[in-house]
Structures are given as C-alpha cells and as structure tokens.
C-alpha cells in the first residue's frame, strides 16, 4: 500500500510502499478513503510531541471502511463505515477509564502519533477508537468532523449554555466555520467575531445572526452593546485577542478556549469577580465523534474543504500551515 511517512523529525512527508497491516486482537483494519490534515500533524512533522517514534505516518481525521477484524472484536463488522479521530484508544483499566473519563486515560493512544494514522491506504486501530459514519456524510466531509467538528460541537454542547443564550464564535477558520454552524443549529443567538469585513457574508451563510469586525470595532464594547455574551468560543490561536474577549462576557459568562495559542493569555482578574469563568475543552472520545457526525448529518453541518491526492501531502500541509486553505485540507485515496 501507499503511505506518506515522516521518517525523522523536521523532514518532509515521503511516499513509501508499506505492507498492508494485519489487525491484532482488539483491533480493526480500516481501508482509508479520506484523511483530513490538521495543524496538530505538525507534532509529527517537527518532532514536537514527547516520545514520538519514527518513522511515523500521521493523520487523525480518518474516514473509511472496516475491511478486517482482529480477534475478539464484535462491535463492528466488515463493510461498516467508520472514522478515527485524535483519541486513538484507551486502556479501560486506569482510574480515569474506570470513571468513564476516557480522554484522560493514563495510557491513552493518539491516532497518527502513538501509531500510524490515516496518511495511508490502510490503517489499524483499537476498536474503541472507531466511530460509525452515517450514510448521509461523505468520507471527505466526515474526516474533518472527527477533529475540528468534534472539538467545536462537543465543547458547545457541554458549555452550559441554553437555547436562546448569546454565543459568540471568535475566529472563522478551520474550527470557527464549524462552530458557527453548530451554535446556530443548537438554538443559540450566534455572533461571529472575525478580523475584516470580508467574511461577513460567509458568516451569515454559516448561521451567524450578528457579525462583529474586530479590526474596526472594540470587540468587548460591541458585545456589551448586544447585551454581553453568555459564552464565547475562542477558536483562533491569538493569545492577545483571547485575553480581550473576557470584557465582552455577560456577568456570569464563560470564555471557552479550544485554540492552542502559543503565548500566555492575559486578563484583568477584577473583571472576573462577577462570576465570569475561563475554561478549556479537548475533543472527545469515539462516541462523542459519533454524536458529532450524527448531529451534522441531521442538521446539514458540513466542513468547507479542499481535497488533495495522498501524494500531495507536502503541498497540502504547507498550504494549511500558511493559512491558505478554506478551511480544511483533506487527502483522498486513489
């Protein structure tokens, strides 16, 4: 089979021929149809994840079909459409797992980091990492929903906001363009925050009820003029911009961060004393991925994607890192 492999840190993806893997006990083999490219794939390319071993095939937005089962797997059958996201498996035995907190498993695996991911024609994964894909979604659309989709959907539905609340989505990019769709379909009064006026029409098409151009307007004052945001979802990795959002919250509003900003976020503690909160959110386990996919199929949420053949992984990754993809890059298998 063909695979795009990182053979050592700080090197390009290399097209290689690898033997098709056999699933071990408790594993499934997936015939990959599409795999999204995520900014987190940089962990593999640049050797930034502790303990990563090379060579490694990245990719954690994997969509395909089960084509082989390892011993003891009964949850899936050959021919099932499945996806595998960031959460690549858990042990079921540690204290977090025993409490149902699979995301904090002390032995958790990450698809494309702990083991070879979806930049290849076939991959194996633990059965508990797989999420069923509904027929209404193509594999190309399903891939990004297993990372950017689950991150925004799962954070919004667990944030404590209720239908009718004012929810602002900061940033209209790979995460934010999905966050806008989910927020509006969950019944929130949805406000889009983005720099420049060029994304206003897009934001409205995605479901935003209001648009604030942060380049021309003080974002906190604009939000307060609308009554303050009960929830702000920060999807753009700009530490300065994230820190400025707290003043736009309502008295007991929440700033929920899903963007991995490299710098520290600064805010004025005095402004938080009314009961405002700041929190972060990870992605989710495979059942959360299934919920994301099913909700997306039901309500018409779709990622905006650009597709590339597997062999063009280097070009696709470079375009994504340069922020020139609108909005998710997806590799497809020939």
SVG drawing of the C-alpha trace seen along z (x, -y; Angstrom):
<svg xmlns="http://www.w3.org/2000/svg" viewBox="-34 -51 49 65">
<polyline fill="none" stroke="black" stroke-width="0.4" points="0.0,0.0 1.0,-3.7 1.7,-5.8 3.1,-9.3 5.6,-8.8 7.7,-11.1 11.0,-9.3 12.6,-11.7 11.8,-15.0 11.8,-18.1 11.6,-16.3 9.1,-16.2 6.5,-13.5 7.9,-10.7 5.8,-8.4 6.6,-4.8 5.4,-1.3 4.4,0.5 2.9,3.9 -0.8,3.8 -1.1,4.2 -3.0,7.0 -5.2,6.2 -4.1,7.6 -6.5,8.7 -9.0,6.0 -8.2,4.0 -9.9,3.3 -8.4,2.5 -9.7,-0.5 -9.5,-0.9 -8.9,-4.6 -11.0,-6.7 -10.1,-10.2 -8.0,-11.8 -8.1,-15.4 -4.9,-17.4 -4.8,-19.1 -2.4,-21.7 -1.7,-19.1 0.0,-17.0 2.9,-19.4 3.7,-17.5 4.8,-14.6 6.5,-16.6 8.5,-18.6 9.1,-16.1 7.3,-18.3 5.4,-15.6 7.2,-13.9 8.3,-10.3 7.2,-10.1 8.9,-7.3 9.9,-7.4 9.2,-6.6 5.6,-7.6 2.5,-8.0 0.4,-11.0 -3.3,-11.6 -6.1,-11.6 -9.1,-12.6 -9.5,-9.2 -12.7,-8.1 -13.1,-4.8 -14.5,-1.3 -13.7,1.7 -12.2,4.4 -10.7,6.8 -11.3,7.6 -8.9,8.7 -9.7,11.4 -12.4,10.6 -13.9,7.6 -17.7,7.8 -18.7,4.1 -18.0,3.7 -18.3,5.9 -16.6,5.8 -18.1,3.1 -19.0,0.7 -18.2,-2.9 -16.0,-4.3 -13.8,-7.1 -10.9,-7.5 -10.1,-10.9 -7.5,-12.3 -8.5,-9.9 -7.0,-6.7 -7.8,-4.3 -7.8,-3.8 -7.0,-1.0 -10.4,-0.6 -8.4,0.1 -6.8,-3.1 -8.8,-5.2 -9.9,-7.8 -11.2,-5.0 -13.0,-3.3 -14.8,-6.6 -15.7,-6.9 -13.1,-9.7 -11.5,-8.0 -10.0,-11.3 -7.7,-11.3 -6.7,-7.7 -3.2,-7.4 -2.3,-5.1 -4.3,-6.9 -3.3,-6.5 -3.3,-9.2 -4.0,-8.2 -1.1,-9.2 1.2,-9.8 1.1,-6.7 0.6,-4.6 0.4,-5.1 -2.5,-7.2 -4.5,-8.0 -2.0,-9.3 -2.0,-5.8 -4.4,-3.4 -5.0,-1.1 -4.5,-1.5 -5.2,0.4 -6.7,-1.0 -8.2,0.3 -11.9,0.9 -12.9,-1.6 -11.3,-4.4 -13.7,-4.0 -16.9,-6.0 -19.7,-5.0 -20.2,-7.3 -23.8,-7.9 -24.7,-7.3 -25.6,-11.0 -22.0,-12.1 -19.3,-11.5 -15.9,-10.4 -14.4,-13.7 -16.8,-15.6 -16.6,-13.1 -12.8,-13.4 -12.6,-17.0 -15.6,-16.5 -13.6,-13.9 -11.3,-16.7 -12.4,-20.3 -16.0,-19.1 -16.0,-17.2 -13.9,-19.9 -16.4,-22.6 -19.6,-20.5 -18.6,-18.8 -17.4,-22.0 -20.5,-23.9 -22.9,-21.2 -21.0,-20.8 -20.5,-24.5 -23.7,-25.1 -25.4,-27.5 -29.1,-27.1 -31.1,-27.7 -31.6,-31.4 -28.4,-32.4 -25.9,-34.6 -22.9,-32.7 -20.0,-34.3 -17.6,-32.4 -14.2,-34.1 -12.4,-33.3 -13.8,-31.9 -11.3,-29.3 -10.9,-25.6 -12.6,-25.4 -14.7,-28.6 -16.6,-27.9 -17.9,-24.7 -18.5,-26.4 -20.8,-28.9 -22.9,-26.2 -23.2,-24.2 -24.0,-27.2 -26.8,-28.4 -28.3,-24.9 -28.2,-24.4 -30.6,-27.4 -28.1,-30.0 -28.1,-33.6 -24.9,-33.3 -22.4,-36.1 -19.4,-35.8 -16.1,-37.6 -13.5,-38.0 -11.0,-40.5 -12.1,-42.3 -15.4,-42.6 -14.6,-40.0 -16.1,-37.1 -19.3,-38.8 -21.4,-37.2 -19.8,-33.8 -20.5,-34.1 -24.2,-34.9 -24.4,-31.9 -23.0,-29.7 -25.7,-30.8 -24.4,-33.9 -27.1,-36.3 -24.7,-39.1 -21.1,-39.9 -18.5,-42.0 -15.5,-43.2 -12.8,-43.1 -10.4,-45.2 -12.8,-48.2 -14.6,-47.7 -13.7,-47.2 -14.9,-43.6 -15.8,-43.9 -17.8,-47.1 -19.6,-45.6 -20.5,-42.5 -21.7,-44.6 -23.9,-46.6 -25.6,-43.4 -26.1,-42.5 -22.9,-40.6 -22.0,-37.1 -23.2,-34.2 -20.5,-32.1 -17.5,-32.9 -15.9,-30.1 -12.3,-31.1 -11.2,-29.2 -8.4,-31.4 -4.9,-30.9 -4.2,-34.5 -3.4,-35.0 -3.8,-38.7 -7.2,-38.5 -8.4,-35.8 -7.5,-37.9 -9.5,-40.8 -12.7,-38.7 -13.3,-38.5 -14.6,-42.0 -17.3,-41.0 -18.8,-38.4 -22.0,-38.9 -21.8,-39.0 -21.6,-35.2 -20.5,-34.4 -17.9,-31.8 -14.9,-32.1 -14.2,-28.6 -10.9,-28.1 -10.3,-25.4 -7.5,-27.2 -3.9,-26.2 -2.3,-29.7 1.4,-29.5 1.7,-32.6 0.1,-33.2 -3.3,-34.8 -3.6,-37.9 -6.8,-39.2 -7.8,-41.6 -8.7,-39.5 -11.0,-42.3 -13.3,-41.9 -13.8,-38.2 -15.2,-38.8 -18.9,-39.0 -18.7,-35.3 -17.2,-35.0 -15.2,-31.8 -12.5,-30.8 -12.2,-27.1 -10.7,-24.9 -12.1,-21.8 -10.4,-18.9 -12.1,-16.9 -13.9,-13.8 -14.0,-10.0 -15.4,-7.9 -19.0,-8.1 -18.6,-11.9 -17.4,-11.6 -20.5,-9.6 -22.7,-12.2 -20.9,-14.9 -21.3,-13.0 -25.0,-12.2 -25.8,-15.8 -24.0,-17.1 -25.9,-14.7 -29.2,-15.7 -28.8,-19.4 -26.8,-19.9 -23.5,-21.0 -20.6,-20.4 -17.0,-21.5 -15.7,-23.6 -12.8,-21.6 -10.1,-21.5 -9.1,-18.0 -5.6,-16.7 -4.4,-13.3 -2.4,-11.4 0.8,-12.0 0.4,-15.8 0.5,-15.7 3.5,-18.0 1.8,-20.7 -1.5,-20.3 0.3,-20.6 2.3,-23.7 -0.9,-25.4 -2.7,-24.6 0.2,-25.9 0.2,-29.1 -3.5,-29.6 -4.4,-29.5 -6.8,-26.5 -10.5,-27.4 -11.0,-25.8 -9.9,-22.1 -7.5,-20.2 -8.4,-16.6 -6.3,-13.9 -8.1,-11.4 -7.0,-7.9 -6.9,-6.9"/>
</svg>
